[in-house]
Amino acid sequence: MRLWSLHPKYLDRKGLVALWREGLLAQAVLKGVTRGYRNHPQLQRFRAQPSPVFAIATYLHAVHVEAAERGYRFDAGRIAPGGTAPLIAVPQGQIEFEWRHLVAKLEARAPAWRAALGAPHPPAPHPLFRAIPGEIADWERP
């Protein structure tokens, strides 16, 4: 499971679809309706929120917005109803780590997409996150 801290605008088609599916899985885990992935480390930052389900729903909403802007038809009805979660802090080192990871993936599977991205510095975080100074997050498994 990879719930990117990066803005979904950087993901190619395959990456965006995978993020949607993995986000929906994470939502099911946080709602307690599935048994798999319950202890996945990337869920720690959502579980630490006052409302983990609102947090993942807010995350998924931003993924849905990106997909809609590209003309994809992700079913917004699958996003849990509720409020909007407050921003979650993510260390800048985590964003940079994920950027390097994404670049390597894109160079292999979507080199044209990778080339079109250029080299944003710093890469923008997902709209649910705000970058703060720091290294790679404790929950990351490099």
Phi, psi and chi 1 to 4 in degrees:
 res  aa     phi    psi   chi1   chi2   chi3   chi4
   1 MET       -  131.2  179.9 -175.4  -63.6      -
   2 ARG  -130.3  107.1  170.5   59.4   64.4 -175.9
   3 LEU  -102.0   93.8  -61.8  172.3      -      -
   4 TRP   -59.3  139.5  -63.5   96.1      -      -
   5 SER   -82.9  -15.4  -56.7      -      -      -
   6 LEU   -74.7  155.1  -64.4  168.4      -      -
   7 HIS   -61.9  137.8 -163.7  -70.5      -      -
   8 PRO   -64.7  -12.8   13.8  -21.7      -      -
   9 LYS   -63.1  -20.1   68.7 -176.5  177.3 -176.8
  10 TYR   -81.6  -17.3  -60.8  125.2      -      -
  11 LEU   -79.5  140.3  -59.6  173.9      -      -
  12 ASP   -74.5  178.0   62.1  -29.8      -      -
  13 ARG   -54.6  -49.5  179.4 -171.9   54.5   79.9
  14 LYS   -61.9  -41.6 -174.8  174.2 -176.8  177.9
  15 GLY   -66.6  -39.1      -      -      -      -
  16 LEU   -67.8  -42.0 -169.2   63.0      -      -
  17 VAL   -63.1  -43.3  170.0      -      -      -
  18 ALA   -63.2  -40.5      -      -      -      -
  19 LEU   -63.2  -41.7  178.9   59.9      -      -
  20 TRP   -59.0  -48.9  176.1 -109.5      -      -
  21 ARG   -65.0  -41.9  -66.0  174.5   75.3 -174.9
  22 GLU   -70.6  -33.7  -69.5  168.6    0.8      -
  23 GLY   -65.1  -39.8      -      -      -      -
  24 LEU   -66.2  -37.7  -69.7  172.4      -      -
  25 LEU   -63.2  -45.2  172.1   60.0      -      -
  26 ALA   -60.3  -39.9      -      -      -      -
  27 GLN   -61.7  -43.7  178.6  178.6  -99.8      -
  28 ALA   -61.9  -40.6      -      -      -      -
  29 VAL   -62.9  -47.5  171.4      -      -      -
  30 LEU   -67.6  -25.9  -67.2  169.8      -      -
  31 LYS   -82.3  -10.4  -72.2  171.0   73.2  176.4
  32 GLY    78.5   24.3      -      -      -      -
  33 VAL  -104.3    8.5  -63.3      -      -      -
  34 THR  -145.2  155.7 -171.9      -      -      -
  35 ARG   -96.8  -29.9  -68.2 -153.6 -110.2  179.5
  36 GLY   -68.3  153.3      -      -      -      -
  37 TYR    63.6   15.4  -66.5   94.6      -      -
  38 ARG   -59.6  -30.6  -72.7 -173.6  -52.6 -159.5
  39 ASN  -106.6   19.7  -62.5  -44.2      -      -
  40 HIS   -63.9  131.1 -161.8  -77.1      -      -
  41 PRO   -60.9  -29.0   11.7  -19.8      -      -
  42 GLN   -70.1  -13.6  -71.4 -154.3   19.5      -
  43 LEU   -82.0  -12.2  -65.1  177.8      -      -
  44 GLN   -56.2  -44.1  -70.6  177.2   16.2      -
  45 ARG   -69.0  -25.7   58.5 -175.7  164.8  174.8
  46 PHE   -79.4  -41.5  -67.2   95.8      -      -
  47 ARG   -63.3  -27.0  -77.1 -159.5  173.0  101.5
  48 ALA   -74.6   -7.5      -      -      -      -
  49 GLN   -84.2  156.1  -58.2  -48.7  -57.5      -
  50 PRO   -55.5  -37.4  -22.8   30.7      -      -
  51 SER  -131.8   94.8  175.4      -      -      -
  52 PRO   -56.9  -36.2  -24.6   34.0      -      -
  53 VAL   -69.7  -40.8  175.1      -      -      -
  54 PHE   -61.2  -39.5  -77.3  177.8      -      -
  55 ALA   -62.7  -48.3      -      -      -      -
  56 ILE   -69.7  -32.6 -165.0   65.5      -      -
  57 ALA   -65.4  -40.5      -      -      -      -
  58 THR   -63.4  -41.0  -58.6      -      -      -
  59 TYR   -60.3  -48.9 -176.5   92.3      -      -
  60 LEU   -64.6  -34.9  -77.9  165.2      -      -
  61 HIS   -59.4  -42.9  176.9   71.5      -      -
  62 ALA   -65.6  -35.4      -      -      -      -
  63 VAL   -66.0  -41.6  175.5      -      -      -
  64 HIS   -61.9  -43.1 -176.9  -92.7      -      -
  65 VAL   -59.9  -45.9  166.3      -      -      -
  66 GLU   -61.2  -44.1  178.0   63.7   26.9      -
  67 ALA   -62.1  -44.1      -      -      -      -
  68 ALA   -62.7  -39.2      -      -      -      -
  69 GLU   -62.4  -27.3  -72.9  176.1    3.2      -
  70 ARG   -90.4   -2.4  -64.7 -171.3 -162.1 -175.6
  71 GLY    89.5   11.2      -      -      -      -
  72 TYR   -84.0  155.4  -57.0  156.5      -      -
  73 ARG  -113.7   74.0  -66.9 -177.9  173.5 -165.6
  74 PHE   -81.8  140.0  -68.8    3.2      -      -
  75 ASP   -81.3  101.6 -179.1    3.7      -      -
  76 ALA   -62.6  -21.4      -      -      -      -
  77 GLY   -64.5  -13.7      -      -      -      -
  78 ARG   -84.2   -9.8  -61.6 -173.4   69.3 -172.8
  79 ILE   -81.7  131.6  -59.0  172.7      -      -
  80 ALA   -58.3  138.4      -      -      -      -
  81 PRO   -72.6  161.2   26.5  -32.2      -      -
  82 GLY   144.3 -164.3      -      -      -      -
  83 GLY   -84.2 -169.0      -      -      -      -
  84 THR  -107.0  133.9  -59.6      -      -      -
  85 ALA   -81.2  151.5      -      -      -      -
  86 PRO   -69.2  160.1   21.4  -28.0      -      -
  87 LEU   -61.0  145.8  -66.2  178.3      -      -
  88 ILE  -109.4  131.3  -60.4  171.2      -      -
  89 ALA   -73.1  137.8      -      -      -      -
  90 VAL  -135.5  131.5   61.8      -      -      -
  91 PRO   -63.8  141.1  -17.1   27.5      -      -
  92 GLN   -57.7  -34.4 -173.2   62.5   43.1      -
  93 GLY   -61.5  -33.1      -      -      -      -
  94 GLN   -67.5  -43.1  179.1   66.3   32.3      -
  95 ILE   -62.9  -43.2  -67.0  171.2      -      -
  96 GLU   -66.6  -39.2  -68.4  167.3    7.3      -
  97 PHE   -60.4  -47.0  170.4   80.9      -      -
  98 GLU   -65.9  -35.5  -69.6 -176.0   22.3      -
  99 TRP   -61.0  -46.9  175.3 -107.4      -      -
 100 ARG   -61.2  -40.9  -69.8 -172.5  -58.4  -86.6
 101 HIS   -62.7  -45.3 -176.7   62.2      -      -
 102 LEU   -65.8  -43.7  178.1   61.1      -      -
 103 VAL   -56.9  -43.9  163.7      -      -      -
 104 ALA   -61.4  -42.3      -      -      -      -
 105 LYS   -63.3  -45.1  -75.6  179.7  169.5  -78.4
 106 LEU   -68.9  -36.1  -66.9  176.1      -      -
 107 GLU   -61.4  -31.1  -74.4  174.7  -10.3      -
 108 ALA   -82.6  -42.2      -      -      -      -
 109 ARG  -107.6  -18.7   76.0  170.8  179.0 -127.1
 110 ALA  -149.0   66.0      -      -      -      -
 111 PRO   -60.9  -33.2   12.6  -20.9      -      -
 112 ALA   -66.4  -41.3      -      -      -      -
 113 TRP   -63.1  -44.4 -178.2  -94.5      -      -
 114 ARG   -59.1  -45.6  165.8   59.6 -171.1  110.7
 115 ALA   -62.6  -38.2      -      -      -      -
 116 ALA   -68.3  -25.7      -      -      -      -
 117 LEU   -69.5  -29.3  -71.3  178.3      -      -
 118 GLY    71.3 -146.2      -      -      -      -
 119 ALA  -134.3   74.5      -      -      -      -
 120 PRO   -63.4  135.0   23.9  -31.2      -      -
 121 HIS  -136.9  117.7 -169.4   72.2      -      -
 122 PRO   -80.1  158.5   30.2  -32.9      -      -
 123 PRO   -63.1  145.4  -15.8   26.0      -      -
 124 ALA   -75.6  141.9      -      -      -      -
 125 PRO   -79.0  162.8   27.5  -31.7      -      -
 126 HIS   -54.7  146.4 -178.2  -74.0      -      -
 127 PRO   -57.7  -20.9  -27.8   36.2      -      -
 128 LEU   -76.7  -18.6  176.5   60.0      -      -
 129 PHE  -107.7  152.7  -58.6  121.8      -      -
 130 ARG  -125.5  133.6   67.3  178.5  170.6   80.3
 131 ALA   -76.3  137.7      -      -      -      -
 132 ILE  -129.4  159.6   60.7  168.9      -      -
 133 PRO   -60.5  145.7  -21.2   31.2      -      -
 134 GLY   150.2  170.7      -      -      -      -
 135 GLU   -90.0 -163.1  -59.8  -60.2  -40.8      -
 136 ILE   -62.5  142.2  -65.3  173.9      -      -
 137 ALA   -62.2  150.4      -      -      -      -
 138 ASP   -60.7  -31.6  -67.2  -18.5      -      -
 139 TRP   -80.0  -15.1   49.8  -99.9      -      -
 140 GLU   -68.7  142.8 -178.3   63.8   69.6      -
 141 ARG  -115.5   84.0  -56.0  -67.0 -174.5 -106.1
 142 PRO   -68.4      -   13.1  -14.6      -      -
